[in-house]
Every structure is written in structure tokens, then in C-alpha cells.
């Protein structure tokens, strides 16, 4: 409560608890002397007081400051107090701390913005991935032609190299939008950190000290090891650029248990047991405005030619797709800390298929190719025939199913895209196995989308990522066709898990 001259005449115990002042520190002083933060100018504060003087009741929101300098967002209502003659004798203000609610509202708005950007980025990247797959595929086929002259060969190598770099960018966008294929394994983060930090010396330079502090009792996580490598390297490169005159980079691991109260302070993090990977630097730091945008694709504060602006968006996508969350703390001139929270693993995950260096040719087996993109279907059909297989092409799941029902001879393998209109790859495989139980199935996709792709990946069914590597495709086909499993092996598991 204040008198007509703005002097405080009374505060309740909650006021002293909220703002940290003792009663004798506030009585007789104006609210602006002790509560006004730099978020409101003197003229704005004066205008608010004049509004309170001229009206009997006002409602407003204000950012006040506690005794120790913390800012609080307060939802306020103020009434004029009259004496028995109807004259103004003072004012009473009721304030409610809505700081946490405002923080959660901002987090929700940011999450919605990132989701919208992710949907756009993912859709564009998926379409470009298909186009780039055609470019790299035909380049590989042509480069295998022994009659190709040296000069055109050199040009074609440059075309393929450029396309490969573009594939890397589209995969970063797909990672940001949580549609990139992650091949998860049960990992000990300490092992991954130790392996990755071996290459940081060459990457960071001699003027940056690297300190690694690992909790020996760290829990395990289910994650893509390549993805964790990307997280560490991208954060390390960002830290390097934030310390142009040198500094210290600290990488830590630890266990953490998040309760319900703590989860609201960590954004979208759910309560539970986590393993934390923290990467800190002593660099220039970031202001609040920059921190709000750091995970957006192509946003960068670096000078032209010093990066694509996809590093942190890639980190964001990998962590989100792994079921974790990223927490950021930074102050201008005092460095930055990124904390990656990954759920502790409870069970083993699928194995990762490794790249091969050989081209393993087919033995004339018949492969049914289901692919809705006509350009990719034509390319993959030619690629399979070049490997020595008999190929039947289908433009969608329905056409593939008709071929399965009507084809008079043996079909050895179904190679199907996961995401197709009408009937997706999993539904096609399920129906195909009912009609031909000995059929082998290989799924391919440029990204996982919703429950279909996630179930296929979780089941451990044979799966390859687009754009297809010719060598890996040849190896995987041969392994599947030569396996002694009756039926589709793990592809059958994908059907049962549906």
C-alpha cells in the first residue's frame, strides 16, 4: 500500500519473501526506488503512476527487480483507497508472480516456431534428397564405364563430389526436422567422447585448451554414435569460433535425475533419469536475442564463408530425435555452456550396418522394386540390373501387391520405399509376406516419418538410407539373399511389431 505521495505504507509478508527486502527497508520509500528494473524507463514508470492516480482501478504487467537483482514478471492490479469523505488517501496494489508462466509461454512459442521451420526444412530436404540421389546414382554408374574418356571422367567426379556435399546439407536439414535416419546403438558416452576428442587438437588449434571430465559411473544411452560425434564436433567448432584469441573448452559427462519441478526449467525435458553431456567455452558469449535463434537452420553470427548456419540446428535435431533436450546458458563476455540431456537406456538397440569397399554382384535373382518417385525408380532399376539382378518395377504399393499376386515365377526380394502414397512400405511388406512367406524384404527411405519409419527402425528390419550407396546396397542384397533364414527374417519382426 502507498500514500498519495507514492510512499510505501504497508507490505505483507509475501512481499518481503518475493523481493528479499526487510520491512524497514521499504516503508517510506517509493516503489520505483527499490523495484523498478531497467526494462522500464523513468518516463514509462511515471506514465503508469499517473494512470493509477486518474483511474480508480487499473491492471498491468510489469518487470520488477528483487533486492539481489533478479527480474520478476508481475501481474498487477491497483485500486484507489478513499476515506469516508470520498477523498483519495492512497493506493493498494496486488501483485502475482507470473515469471515462470511467461517463461513457459516463451518456450512453447519457440517450440512451435521450430516445429514449423522443421516441417518446411524436412519437406524441402526430402525432395532434394531424391533429386540428389538421381544425380549421384547416375554419376556412379557412368564412372564405372571403362570407356569413359579421362576429361569427362574428371568433370563427372567433380559433379558427384558437389552432389555429395549437397546430400550432406540435406541430411543436416533432415536431422534438424527430426526426419533423418538415426542408427541407434547402446553407447557409453565416455567412450564416444574419448574417441572424438582425439581429433579436436587439429580442429581447434594450439591456443585452445581442452579439458575432459568424465563421470566413471556414467549410465548408457541409446543413440547414433555418428550423431554423438556430430554433436561434439559441431559444439567444439562453435566454441573455437567464439574464442578467436584462445581459451578453454571443457567437455563433461554426468548422470542426472530430473524431477517434475526441474523438468519445467529444462524446456521439453520429461522427468526421469538422464546422461548429461556438457560442452562449455570461455568465449564471447551470446545475448538473449541471439540465444533465441541459435537452433534455426541457416542462422549464423559468423562472417560470410565461415559456416552454413546448420551446426547447431543439426545438434538440436539429433538430440530431439534421440528423445533428449538441449539446455543453453550464455552471458556476453563470459562464455557459453550447452548441456545435452539424453535418456538413460534400458535395453539394447539394433546394430549398425557398416559401409563396404567391394561391389558384390547378384546371381540373377528377381527383385521387386517399389518406389513412387519415377526418377529414382528408373535409376534404382538400372542400378540393380547393372549389379546382375532381374528387376520388376512398381510405382506404388498397390501395383507391387498385384505383381506379387500375379507373377508366375519366384520373387526373391522386395525392395520397397518406406513412405509411399496409399500403402506404405510396412503395409506392403506385411501383405507380401502373407502371400509369399519366403520373400526377403529390404526397406529404404530418406527419412523416418511418424510411427511407420520409427517402428521399422526399432524392429531392426533390414534398412538402407537414401541416397543409396551402390556398394552398400550390393553387399546388403547379397547378405539377405544368401541368408538361411526362412521368410524375411527381421522384416517379419517389423510386421509383428506393427
N, C-alpha and C positions, 0 to 999 in steps of 0.2 A: 504494500500500500504506500502511496505517496501523497504529500500535501499539494496545495495549489502551486507551490514553487518548485515542484518536482522532487523534493527531498523525500527519501525513503523513511517512512514512519513505522513500518512493520514488515517482517518477513516470517514465514512459517518454517518449521524445522526442515522440510523438504528442500526449501530454497538453499539453506546452508549446506545440505548434503550434496545437492546438484552442482552448485557453483564453487564450493570449497571455501567460502568466506565464513568467518565467525560473525555472530550477530552485531558485535560492537564495531566491526569493520565496515558495515553497510548502513547502519542507522544514521540519518542526517545527510547522506550523500545522494547525488543524483544517479539514477540507473546508468546513464551514459558514461559516468566516470569510471565505473567498475565493470560494466557488462558489454559495452559496445565493442564489436570486433571491426577489423579493417575491411570487412565485407560491406559495411555501410558507411557512407560518407557523413560528415557533420551536417551537411545540408539535408540529406535524406532523413537523418535522425530527427532533425528539427522539424521537418515537414510531418513526420509521424506524430510527434508530440502535439503540434498544432491541430492535427486532425483529431487527436484524442480530446483536446480542450474544447473543440467546437461541436463535437458529437457526443451523445450520451453513451453510445456503445460502438466499439469497433473490434474487428477481428483482423489479425495479420500474422504473417510468418516472418521470423527474424533469426539471423545467425548471431548468437551471443557468444561471449568468451568467458571461460572459467578462470579462477584465480591462477591456475597453473598453465593457462594459455590454450587449453583445448577449446575447439569450436563446437557448439551445440546448436542444432536447428530446433527452434522453439515455436510451437503453435500457440498463439496468444489470443486472449480476449480481454478487453478492458472496459470497465464501467465507470461512469462518473458517480461519485458519492455526494449526496445532498444532505444538508441539515434540515431541521424541522421547518425552516422558513423557505426551503426550496433553493437555497444558495449552494453553489459548489464549494465543498470543503476539501476534496481530494479525489483520488482515483484508486481503484483496485484492479489489479491485473492477475489473471490466472494463466499460468504457462504450463505447457505439456511438452516434454522432450520427445521429439519425433526424429531424432538423428538417425537411429537405426532403421526406421521405416524408410526414410529418404535414401539411405544407403542401399537398402534392398530394392527400392524402386529404380535407382540408377543402374544397379546390377541387372535387373530384369530388362530395362530398356537397352542396355548394352548387349545382353544375350540375344534379344530379339533382332537387333541390328546385325549382329554377327551371323545369326541364323539366316537372315535374308541374303546377306552378302555371300554366305557359304552356298546357299541354294543356287545363286546365279553363277558363282565360280565353278561349282561342281558340274552344272549343266553344260557350261561352255567348255570346260576341260574335257568332259566325257566325249563330246562331239569332236573336238580337236584331236583327242587321243585316237579315235577311229581313223581320222584322216591321216594322221602321222603314222599310224600302223600300216596303212597302204603304202605310204612313201618309203618307209624303212623296209617293208617286206619286199617290194619290187626292186629296191636298191640291192638287197641281199641276193635275190635271185639273179639279178643281172651281173653282179660282181662275181658270181660263181661260174659265169660263162667264160671258158678259156679262150674264146676267140675275140674277146673284147680288147680293143686297142688300148695302149698304155695311157694316152692322153685322156680319152673319155673315162677310163677307169679312175684316174686321179680326180677328175671332176665329180664323178659319182661318189667317190669316197668322201669328198667334202660335203656333198648333198646329204649323205647319210649321217655324217658327223653333226651337221646342223640340225637335222631332224631328231637325232638322239638327244641333243641339248634341249630341243623344244619338248620332247617327251618328258624330260626331267622337270621342266617348268609345269607342264600339265599335271604331273604326278604330285607336285607340291600343292597345286590348287586343289586337287582331289583330296590330298591329305588334310588341308585346311577345312574343306567341306565335309570331312569325315566319311568320304566315299572311296578312299584309297584302300587297296587290299593290304592288310597287315597280317603277316605270317607269324603268329604268336608262338612263343616257347616259354617254359618256366625258366626264369632268369634270376640270378643273384646280381643285383645292381653293382655290388663291389667289383665283381669280375669284369663287367662291361666297362665301368669307369676306369679301372686299371689298364685295360687294353686300349681304350680310346685315348687316355691321357698320354700314352706313349708317343703319339704323333703331335701333341699340342706344342712341343718345343719348336718345331719347324714352322708351325702355323702361326704362333703368337709372337715369336721374336725373343731376343735376349733381354729386352728391357721390361719384360713382364714375368713376375714371379708366380709360379703355380704351386698352390698348397692343396693337398688332398687329405681329407679327414674322413675315414670310413668307419662306420659302426661295425665291429666284427660280428655282432649278433643280428645283423640285418635280416629281415624276412625276404621271401621270394615274391616275385611279381610275374604275371602273365603278360608278356609284351613282345613286340617285334624287336629283336636285337639290333637290326639295322635302323629302326626307328629311334631307339635309345641313343645310338651313335649320332644320328642326325640332331637330336635334341642337344646333346652335349656340345657337338661341334658348332651348331648354329649359335648357341648361347656364348660359347667361347669366342667366336668371331665377333659377335656384337660387343662383348666385353673388351676385346682388343681395340676395336674402333672407338670405344668410349674412353680409352686410356692412351691417347696419342703420345704422351710423354712418359709412358710406362706406368706400372702399378702392380697390383696383386690380384690374382684370380684364385678364388677359393671354391673348391668342389667338395661337398659334404654329402654323406648319406646318413639316414637315421630312421628309426621306427617312430610311428606316431599313431595315437588313438584319438579320433575326433568324436566328441560327444555332440548331442543335439544343439547345445548352445554355441559351441565352437563352429559347427558347420555353417551357421548363418554368417559368420565372419569370414568364411572362406568361399563365398560365392555359391556355386552349384555343388559343392562337396557334400556328400552324404555322410552321416555318422557311420563310423566303422574303423577298421584297422588299416593303416596305410604304411607304405615305404616312401620316404621323402628324399628327393634328390635336389639339393640346393646349390645354386651357382651364383657367386657374389663377386662383384668387382669394386675397385676403388676409383671408378671413373667419374665422368662429368655429371652423371645422374640425369633424371628426366623430370620435367614439370608435370603437373596434373593433366594438362591438356594433351601432352604427348602420350602419357600413360593410357589415356582413354582410347588411343588409336593404334597402339603398337602391334596389335594382332591382326589388323586389317591387311589383306593382301595388297601389295604394291605401295603401302605407306612406308616411307623411309625419311629419316632426317639426315641421311648421308648425302654427300655431294654426288653429282652425276657420274655414273660409271663405277660407283663403289657398292654395287649390290642391286638386286632386283626388288627388294622390299618383301620377299617371301620367306625369309628366315624364321621370323617369329610366328608368322601365320602357319608355317609348317609345324613348328613346335606345338602351337595351340591345337592343330588338328590331330597330331599323333597322340597327345595327352588326352584329349577329349574322346577320341576313338578307342583309347585304351581304358576308358572308364574313370579317368583321373581328372585333376583340376590343376590350373596354374595360378599361383599367388604371386603378386609382384609388389615389391616395396622399393621406392626410389626417392631420393632427395637431390635437388640440384646441387652439384659440387660435392656430394657425399657418397656417390656410388649407387649401385643397383643390386638387388637380390631377387632372383627368380627361384621359387620353390615349386617343384613338381611333385604332386601327391598322386601316387599310384596305388590301387587297392592291393592288399596282400593276397597272394594266390593261395587257393585251396586245393587245386588239382592240376595234373599235368596237361599240357596243351599239345596240339598237333605238331609234327615235325616239319622242318623247313626243307623244301626240295632245292638242292644246290644246282648251280649252273654247271654245264659240262663243256668240254672243248672239242668233242667229236660230233660228226654228223653220222648218226646211226640210221641206216636206210631200212625201209619197210620190205615186207616179203609178199606184196600183192594182196594183203588183206583189204576188206571192204570197210570203208569208214563212211558213216552218215554224218554230214556236216550241216548243223542247224545254226544259221546266222541271219539276222534280219537286215543287216546293213549290206546292200548289194555289192559295194566296192570291196568290203572286207571278205565277203563270201567268195567273190571271184578270186581275190588274192590267196586266201587260205586254201581254196580248192586247188589252185595251181601249185601252191607250196606243198600240199600233201601229195599231189601226183608226182611232183619232182622228187619227193622222198621215196617213191615207189609204192604208193597205195592206190587202190581203186576207190574213187570218191563219188558219192551221190550227194547232191546239194539240196537243201530245203530252205525256203525263205522264212519259215516260222515254225512254231511247234506243231500246229495243226497239219501242215504239209509233211513234216517229218513223221508224224504219227501215222499218216496214210501210207507213207513209204514202208514203215515198219510192218504194217498190216498186210501190204500187198506184195512186197519184194519177195520173189520166189526162192532166192538163194540166201546164204548165210550173211548176216551183218555182224561184223566182228566188234565194232566200236562206234559209239555215239559221241561225237564231239559237239557240244552244244554251248551256246552263249547262255549266261545266267539270266540276263534281263532281256526279255523279248515281249512284244505286244501279244495280248491274248493269253497264251500259255507260256509261262516262264520255263527256264531250263530245268528247275527242280520238278515241276509238274510233268514235263515231258519225260524226264528220266524215270519217274515213278510209273507212268503208264507204259513206257517202253520195257521196263523190267517185268511188268506183269505179262506182257505178250512175248518177250524174249528173255527169259531169266539168265541166260549165259552171256548176254550183251555186256561189254565193258563200257563205262561212261567216263568221259573227261569233260569237266566244266571249264569254261574260260570266261573272263569278264575284265572290263577295265576298272570296275569299282564294285564295291558291295553296296547294296541299296536295301535298307529296311531288313525285315526278318528273313527274306529269302536268301540273300547273299550271306548274312551272318550265320544262318543255320548250316549252310553248305560248308563255310569255313570252319565252324565249330565242330562239325562231324568228322573233319579230316578227310573228306572225299577228295579224289584226285582233282587238282585245280591248277590252272595257269593264268597268269595275269597278262592282259593286253597292254601294249602291243606284244604279240607272241615272239619269243626268241626262237629262231629256226632250230638252233642246236638243242635247246632245252625241250622244245616240242618233240623233236625226233627222239630224244632219249626217253621222255616220259611215255610216248606212244609205245615204244618198244618194250619198256618195263611193264606197262599194263597188258599188252598183248601177249607177252611171254610169261606172265604170272600164271601160277597154277590155281589161283582162286576160281571157284565156280561162281558164276554170276559177276556182279560188278564190284565185289569187294566193298571198299568203303563208300562207294557211290550208293550201295544198298543201305549203308548206315545213314546216309543223308536222307534217304526215303523214309526210313523208320523214325528218324528224329523229327520229321515234318509234323 
